[in-house]
Amino acid sequence: MALFTLGINHRTAPLAVREPLAFHPEELRRALADLISRGWAQEAAILSTCNRTELYCEARDPSVARDWLTDYRRISASDIEPFLYTYPDREAVRHAFRVASGLDSMVLGEPQILGQMKDAMRIAREEGALGTTLHKLFQSAFAVAKDVRSTTAIGANIVSMAAAAVRLAERIFESIADQKLLLIGAGEMIELCAAHFAARKPKQIVVANRTLDRGQALAERFGATAIRLEDVAERLAEFDIVVSSTASQLPIIGLGLVERAIRARRHRPMFMVDLAVPRDVEVEVGELDDVFLYTVDDLAQVVESGLESRQAAVIDAEAIIGARVDAFFDWLHTRQAVPVIRSLRDSAERVRRHEMEHALKLLARGDEPARVLDELSQRLTNKFLHPPLQALSHGEGDRTELQALISRLFNLHHD
């Protein structure tokens, strides 16, 4: 079995290519169950965010994960092959550590990815897809991330996606305090956006969510009101700013709906941010004259602010990651030796028990204890030395190499 990572992210593929490969949390469970139960992989975890979909696996071959992904998503391999990356062994571990530390994120050093990786690990564990190797990999990644964030300036001066959305809105409107805000969804990204926009004290904040109770819980924290997701259609025209991030697999805001809203607004501009993958807002909405629509990829230039001041910290972070990768493989190699160690101990224990039983029988019949102990020690010594001595006497191949190996194993010193 080999450890590897197969993935696609914002650096290798545009949003349109990433969308069909995204998994929402509940779908992750079904996907992992399929991946493991059908024997595609021995261990697996899937990390799916707005910027990436990655499979961390222990399986026979990386092509197995690619074949499963295309089969499960019913996508032609040729359509996604140019955008995929595969990292084997050491590269896979290094990549996981870089992702957890925020070095591979669109927003360099952003902390949100760490929580998303913890969710991916938790779901994999709950579905029985997480074994010893991947559990150790993720736990090590979390430890590396903590070390990187506490000892370097990688997290300094971060411009988050939520902050970038506010900056863009301020380019469209003279004052956010005069605008009405609609937040669609109630997940972590919407919560972050709510905090950033609320700081600008908009005229009104409304949270729309499929589950009203969850929407109300979020709304109460920011002095907002909550509505059901199905009410958005009749109320969309009221809002100047719309931020959406749901787990819907299909767009929830269509072109016709926005066209009607713009007519009702008498063509006053509407600023929309679609942070969902797959997208919540139909692509064609961005072509309307009075709509300013931005996706996660569109925010990339804005989040570059403050990047220079964090680049120096990347060197320190990479050094930490390099050392931790070495430590992980030391553990992995030790673990691979466990069956041999166990077999060696079992063999020695069988010899010990056999000779002990023999010695007890001699003592029971009245033999002198000192002579029994001497014989016991000699028999044990002879049996333990028999395999290496036989190898030296009759071994084939490079005898010099065999002698050096035995000298090392038994800590022998030749004068």
N, C-alpha and C positions, 0 to 999 in steps of 0.2 A: 504494500500500500504506500502511496505517495501523498505528501502534504502539498497542497497548491491552492492558489486563488485564481478564479476566473471572474472577470468583471467588465463593466462598461461605465464610464463616468463623464462628467462635464468637460473633461479635457480631450477625450477621445471621440465623443459623439454629440451631435446636436440634440436638442430636446425632443424633436420628432422621432429620433431613433431610440432614445432612452424610454420614452413613454410606454411602448408595448411590453417592455421588460420590467416595469415597476410592479412591486407586490405590496398590497396593503396588508396590515397586520394579520387579519383573519385568514387571508389567502396564503400568507406565509406558512401557517400551520398545515394547510392541505398540501402545499408544495413540498414541504419537508417530509411529510408522511409519505408522499409519492416517491420522492427521491430515495428515501431509505428503504421503504418496503419493497420496492421493485429492484433493489440491489444495485442502483446506480452508484451509490457511495456507502462507505462504512460509517463515516461521520460527516455531518454537514451543518452549516449555518448560513443563513441568507441575510445580508445587509442591504436594505432597500430604502433609499432616501430620495429627495428631490434631485440630487446630483449624481447618484450612483446606484447600481445594482451589482452586488458582488456575492459570489459563492465561495465560501471557505470550506474546503473538503479534504477528506482523506479517502482516496479512491485509487483504483488501478491506474488510471491515466487521466490527464486533464481533458482529453477529448471526450471522455465519458460525461463530464459536467456540461460541456458545450452541447453534446448530442441531447442530453436530458433537457436543457434549457430550450432548445429549438423545438423539441418534441412537445414539451409541456405547454409552450406558448404558441405552438403551431406556426412557427416562423421559419422561413427558408434560411438555412445556414449562410448562404451567400449574401443575404441582406444585412446580416449583422457581423459577419466574420471580419470585415475591415476595421470595425470599431472595438472589437474585443481585445483584452489583454489577458495574458496568462503568466502567473508568477509561480515557479516551482520552488519547493523547499525553502532555502535561506531567503530568497527574494520574496516569497509569500509571507514569511514571518516579518521581514523588514517592512513590507508594504502594510501589513496589519498594524504595526507599531506606529508607522507614519500617519496612517488614517486616524488612529485613536488620538494622536497628539495634535491633530489639526494641520499637519504639514501638507496633506493632499487635498485640502478643502478649497472651495472657491474663495472662501474668506479665510485667509491664512491664520491659523491659530484659533479658529472659532471653537467653542466648547460644546456646542450642541451635538456634534457627531459622536462624542463619547457616550452620551445618554442613548443615542440610537444604536450604538454597538452593544451596549449593555442590554437593551431590549432584544436585539437579535440573538444574543447569547441566551437570555432567559427563555425566549420562545423555543429555541433549539433544544434547550435542556428539558423544557416541559413536554416537548414532542418526542423525547427519547432519541434525538439525533445528535446529541453532544456526548462525545466520548472523552477519554482521558487526554488525548492530544489536543483537541480543540479547546477543551476547558482550560488547559494550561496555557494555550496560545492567547486566549482572550484575557485571562487573569493577568498574564504577563503584559499584554497590551495596555490594560488599565493602569498597571503599576508604572509602566513607562510614561504614559500620558501624565500621570500625577507628578512624576519626577521632572518631566520636561516643563510643565506649567509652573512648578514651584521653584525651579532653578534657572530658568531662562526668561527672557522678555517676550516670548512668542505670543503671549496673550495681550500684550500692550497695544493701546490705540486701535482696538478692533472696531471696524465699521460693520455691524451685522446686517443681515438681509432686511431685518425690520427697520433699522436705522436708515438704511439705503432707501427704503420705500418712503420714509418720511422726507428725506432730502429731495427725492424726485417730486413728491407732492408739493413741496414748497417752491419748486420751480414752476409749477402750473398755477398755483393759487398764491395770491399775495399774503394771505393769512389762513392757516388751517383752523384758527379759532372761529372763522366765519363759515366753516363747511360742516356738512353732515357726513358721518362715517358709518359704513356698513361693513361689518366683519362676518365673513361666511366660514363657518367651522368653529371648533372650540378646542383644537389641539394645541400643541406646544408652540408652533409657529404663529398661530393667531394670537395666542397669549402674549408672545413677545411683541407682536405688532400692536396689540392693544395697549401695552405698557408704553411704547414709544409714542404712539399717536395721542394717548391720553395726556401725556406730559405737555402737549401743545394745546390742550383744552379745546377740542372741537365743539361746535355748537350742539351736536348730538352724536351719541354712539349707540348703535344697535348691533346686537349679535344674533345672527341667524344660524340655527343648527338643526340637524335632523332630530336630535333628542332635545326637547325643550328644557328639561331639568338641567342638563349639562350646560346648555347655553345660558341659563339663568345664573348658574353658579359662577360662570366667568363674568357675566354682565355685572353682577353685584359688586365685584371687586373693583370695577372701574366706573361705577355710577352710571351704568348703561342699562338698556332694556333688552329683552330677548324676544325673538319671534321664531316661528317654525320655518324651516327651510322652504316649505311649499308657499309661504307667504311672500317670498322675495319677488316673485313674478309681478304681483300687483303693487309692490312698494318700491321697486328698484328706482323709479324716476325721482324719488325723494332725495337720493343720496348723491353727493358730489364725489366722494371717495369710496371705492369698493375694494376690499382686500379679501381674497378667497384662498383657502387652503383646506381642502377636504380629501377624503380617501376614495371619492367617487371614481369609478373606472370610465365614466362617460362625462362629457361636459354638462354642467348644470346651468350654465348661462349661455343661451344660444344667440345667434345673430338677430333673429326676429325680435326677441325679448328686448335686447339693447336698443334696437332701432325704434321700437315703440316708446321706450323710456326716454330716448333723446328727443323725440318729437314732443312728448309731454313736458320735457324740460325747456322747450323752445330753443333747443340747440345750445344750451349752456354746457360747457365742457364737463366731461366725466373722467376722472382719473381711476384706472383699474389696475390692480396688481394681482396677478395670478401666480401664486407660489406652489401650486399643486402639480404633481407629476403622477399620473397623467393630468393634463390641463383641465381646469374647471370651466374655462371660458373658451368658446370656439375661436379658432385662429382668425376667422374672417372679421371678428369684432374689431381687431386692430386696424382694419382698413377704413373704418368710419372716421369722417372728418373731425367729429367732436369728441372722440374717445381717445384717450392716451392709455394704451394697454402695454403693460410690462410683464414679462415672465421672469422666472428665476435666472435664465441666461442673460436677459437684458440688464439685470442688476450687476453683472460682473464688473463693468467699468467703474461703477460707483463704489463698490466695495474695495477697489484697489487703493482707496485713500488710506494712508497710514501704513501701507505695505512696506515702504522703504525702511521705516524705523524698526520693523520686525524681521527684516531679512538677515540682519547680523545674528539674530538669535537662532536662525535655522542651522547655522554651522554648529553651535553648541548642542542643539537638539539632535542633529544627525550623529554627533559623537556619542551621545547618551544611547541613542537607538542602536548604533553599531555594537556597543558593549553588551547591551541587553540581548541582541540577536545571538551573539556568541554564547551567552549564558543559557539561552533557550536551547541551543543545539547541544550544549554540554548535557543538559537535562535529557534531551531526546535520545542522545547516544547512550546515556546511562540506562534509560528505560528500555532501549532495544537490547541491552545486554542482560536484562532481568531474567528472561527464560533460561539463558545459559548459567547464570548465577544460581538460579533456583535448582536447575538440574544438577549442578555440581554439589550443592549443599545436600540434595536428596541422596545422591550417590554416596557421599561421605557418611551421611547419617545411617544408611543401610549397612555400610561396613562397620560402623561403630556399634550398632545394635547387635549385629551378628557376632562380633568378637566379644562383646559384653556378655551375651548369653553363654558363649563358649567358656569364658572365664568363670562365670557363676556356677556352671556345672562342675568345673574342676574344683572350685572351693567347696561345693556341696559334698563332693566325694572325699574330701579331707586333704586335698593337696596343700602343700605349703604356700601360704599367701604371697610371700616374697617371690617365689618361683612363678606363681600364676601371674602376678603383676609384670614381671620381667617378660614372660612369654606374650602377654597381652600387648605390651608396648612394642615388642619386636614384630608381632603379626600386623598390628596397625601400621607401623612404619613401612613394612614390606608391601602391604596392599596399597597404601597411598602413593608409594614411589613406583609401583609397577607400571602404570600407564606412561609416565614420562620416560622411564628407563627403557621401556619397550620401544617407544617412539624414537629414542636416540639410537638404539641398536638396530632397528629394522626400518626406520623411516625412509621414505623416498624423497627425492627432490633436493633442495638446498639444505644440507646438513648444518652448514655454518649459520644459516638463518634460524634453524630450529634450535641450535645450541644457544644462540643469543637470546631467543625468546624464552627458553627454559631458565636461563640465567636471570633474566629480568623478572619472570614470574616468581622464582624462588629466592630472589634477592641474593644471588650468589656473587662472590668476589673472588677472582682468580689472581693468585700471586704470580 
